[in-house]
């Protein structure tokens, strides 16, 4: 049973979506290609809003159908075409007079008449504006009641989400509007070629998602190819984790291959280059070769005879003592302005056994030589890669032409860079090897596993990456935008729970509360009943947090969320002015709309209703500099403290969660359940919400027990082994003088003497 409509429908059928959500008898299906309304209900189809509202009212068991409804259905059709203010006021006057003595239009419950007229008013902007002027209080009360129903708010939120999704899709489509060069539907083949030497990070995610997007866009194929040409770094376990990470992103290739599948072919093509005089062997020392290439000086072996090059290459292949001194270089240019063309190395020796081919090979092709060859062999039509390779594109095409291979088109896009973020595998390895993180899935890591463990959803990641499109602009992105997208994804479905920080708990006696604890079922999400229910314990003894308790004034009325209002009667303070305990009177007749403070709380634990020990974790960036330069030593910029832990008590409902579940601890933020720790406590990792303030580096301050912030130790006072607990700041000598300067503030305030003077 579904109601299909477009967000572009005009006038928009608010009545239809309102009653559909209220009765829960039809799912809302937004289809931008829909030209009208279509309700499929119990094998029948309805296409007009009047019919749909009546059908859903009957299916939902709403009272009626009453003959009086016809009057309101007729009025609903009239309202949108009335433009004169006096005429609108006349209708609103009549409606207000009627509702002065009636809760709803026809009876004591909501009927189809209420929904059809509410929807009509909401769609008529001028009528709605005049109603909200406040001159028709009874009509406005009735309208606001329908408007603020949880089902109505959920339906309206669905419309907003559908429109936003349409806008995102439109923006994404526009960013890809140029398409791929010479692309033909059904013939496009893209490839994602990760090196199995580490875990995928967020930069790889962009490349993988773009390759998949274009393959699907042209109804083509995606190849996942492991570029396994360096046995020193590569391991089978990395291949397995890469495939798992891609699956987490809902990316599955039409084919999985390895560059090592083509080692024989690549070797034969290298022989072909040598025979054609387009490659030569060279035993120049690495430092000297780098200097010669930089200055445009030819190698002493550049013009060696073909026979000699073949002999040296054979020695390389055999891995002999003499052979390991040599490498193979493409003979392209000595002094081209593009240094990537200055006779690049295309083969080198490596005696480390390969994780797939074992000890068969002692020589391995470079990525720049193997990639165009395998692309051509595997039928790749478009090679998508970051524009850091742009200077090497000419080299890529030279290999294709020199070897007589099929042409492959290159599409450049910008590399993804984030502030305070390392994407270098070498530097990420350093953090793992030095024990500064818990592994490659650490929530502080930009790996797919790390950001997923911190609460990033695949949907948000995909939306963000595709919104970037194949842009070639090189920028360092803030993290706030991607986490803001993630919040929009999780907020409508994240169940709500409560937690109280343990070292800041305040016991409270609630006069009028139940002496024997009572348990009631409440929705896990007030705006989305589909999320389920939870059990909430009510008692005359509850717990609050110190910050809340300290803010209360004697006699102040506050709201205990999901319970009602209470009035503060007394509080006991300690020697440091902290609140030791509170007493309040329950005041359920109080109006929650008039209170400024809405407080989360927990009933104190009893044998039958135990609270759950949990740990709340939050994280800072791993480095303190927005962007590390090539000559920066990462050890100088390690954030001194990047993990923050708080012990808390949570309501018992959290025991039903499974690892990876995303929730909200109300008034604390969104969290992802990370599992049970060794000490038996449930651990929850805080998910960034996209707010800039919450994503700012915390490196300048450290929070300790009790919420106190202290400055971290100086780098000069610690050893390298203590980096994870030390400040990254280097010491700076004073510009002048030896003593600290205490500035005298300039103020217009009059001086006040101390009471102790």
C-alpha positions, 0 to 999 in steps of 0.5 A: 500500500503506497501513495506515489507523488512528486515533490513538484506537485502543485498545489502540494497534496498536504492533506494526502500525506498528512492522513497517510502518515497519521493512519499509517495505512500507506507508505509515501513514495516520492517519484519526480517523474510522477505526473499526479497522485496515485494511491494503491490501497487494498488492490484499488487505485485512487488518483484524486486527493479527495478520494485518497483522503476518504479512502485512507480515513476509512482504512484507518478507522477514522469516524465518519464518513459524515454528511457534514464532511461534504461541506468541508471538502467543498470549502477545501477546493474553494480556499486556494482560488480565493484571493480577496482578503475580506473573503478569506477573513469571512471564511476564517471568522466562520471557522473560528466561531465553529471551533470555539465550541468544537475540538475538531470539525465534526466530532471529538476525534480527527476525521477526513474533514480535518485533514482535507481542510488543514491541507488546503490551508497549508497549501494556500499561502495567503490563507495560512498567513492571515490565519497566523496573524493571531486573530482567529485563536480557535482556528489556529489552535485546531490547525496547530494541533494537526500541524504538530502531531508527530506523524505530521512532522514526520511527513513534512520532514519526509517532503523536505528530505525528498526535495533535498535529495532531488537537489543533491541528485540535480547538483551531482548530475550537473557536475557530471554533465560533461561526461567522459570523452568518446564514451559510448553506452554499454562500452565504458570500462573503468578501473579502481587500482589500489595497491595492497599495501595498507587500508583504504582511506577516504581519498581512495573512497572518492576514486572508487565511487567515481569509477563506479558512478561512471561505469553505472552512468554508461551501463558499463563495467568496473574492474577492481585491480590490485596493483601488486608490483612492490612485494616489499609492502604488499600482503594478501591480508590487505587485499582482503581488507580492501575488498571488505572496505569496498563492500562497506561502500556498496562497491563490487567490481564486475571483475577482480584482477591483479597486475601480477596476472600480466607479469609475463606479458609486461616482461615481454613488452619490456623486451620489445621496448629494448629491441626497438631502442626505446629502453636501456639498462642503467646502473647509475647510483640513485642519488646521481641519477636523480641529479642527472635527471634534474639537470638534464644530463644523459646517463652514461648507459643511454646509448649502450647497444641493444645486445648489452641491454638485453644481457643486463636485463636477463641478469636482472630477471635472474636476480644475480649479484650483478643484475640487482645493480641495474634497472631498466629505463624508458628512453624518452627524453633527457631534458624535456621540460616535463621531468616525468619524461626524462627517461623514467625507470620502468623495471627494478630488482626486488628479491623479496618473495611476492605474495602471489607469485612467490619467488618466480620473479626477481624484477618488477615493473613500476606503476607507470609502466604497468598501468597503461599496459594492463589498462589496454589489455583489460579493455579499460576505456577511461582511466580515472585518476587524481590530477597529481598524476597529470604531469605523468599523463604524457608518459602514460600515452608515450607507453601506449604509443611506443608499445602499439597498444589500444588507446585509453582515455584519461580523466583527471579529478582532484585528490581529496584533502582534509585539514588536520588529516594524514592520507600518506600510508607511510605516515599512517604506518608510523602511527600504527607502528608506534602504538599511537593508535589502536590499529588501522580501524582507529576512529581517529584514522581517515581509513574507511574502517576508521571513519565507519567506526566513528559513525560515518554512514555509507549513504553520507559518504557516497552523497559527499563524494558524488557531490564533489564530482570530477572537480579538478580544483585542489583544496583542503576540505573541512570535515564539517560538511561531510559530518553535517550530511551524515547527521541528516542521514542518522537523525531521522532513525537514531533511537534516543537514550539518556546518560548521566556522567558518573563523576558529576551525578546529583541525587534528587528526591522528587516529591510526588514521584512513585515510591515504588518504581514504575515502568512505562513504554515510550517511543525511541524516537518521538518523530519516527514511531517505526524506530520502536519503543523503550522502557523508562523507569519513573521513581521518586529518586532520580539522578541529574548532572551537576551542570543542570543542578547548579543552574537551578534557582530556588522555586524555579520550574523546570521540565523533566523530559518525558515526565513533566514539570517540577519545582525546585524546593531545596538544594544542598551544596558542598564546600566548593559550591557544588550541588550535593543533592536536590529536592523538587516537587512534581508539578505535572499540571505545569506547562512545559512550553513555559519552562526554559530548561528541559532536563534529562534524568535517570531513575536511581538504580534498584535491584529490579531496574539497574543502570548500565555502566558505559564509557563515552569516547570523543576524539581529536585530530591526530596532528596539530597542523592543518596541512603538513608540508613535505619536509615536516616531521610528523613527530613534531606535530602529534596531538598530545592527547587525542582520546577523551573518555568519560564514565557514565550511567545509561538507561538499561535499554542500551543493553539491547544494542548491537555493535555498530548501532547508531544512537543519540544520547539526548543533549549529549550528541550522536554516538555509535556503539563500539562494543563491550570493553575488557572491563565490561563497560559498553563503549560509545564513540561520539559522532561529529555533528558537523558543527565547526565548534565541535570539530575544532582541534582540542590540542590546546587544552585537555579535559580531566575528571570533573570537566577541568581543562588544563594545558598539556606539557611542553614538548621540550619536557618529554621524550619521544616515547611519550609523544602521545601524552605531550604537547607538539609546540616547540619552544620560542625564546622571548623577543626581549627581556627575561621575565613574563610581562603582565599587561595592565588592562585598559578599562573604564570600570571603577576600581573595587577594593577587596572586602578583605582589605 
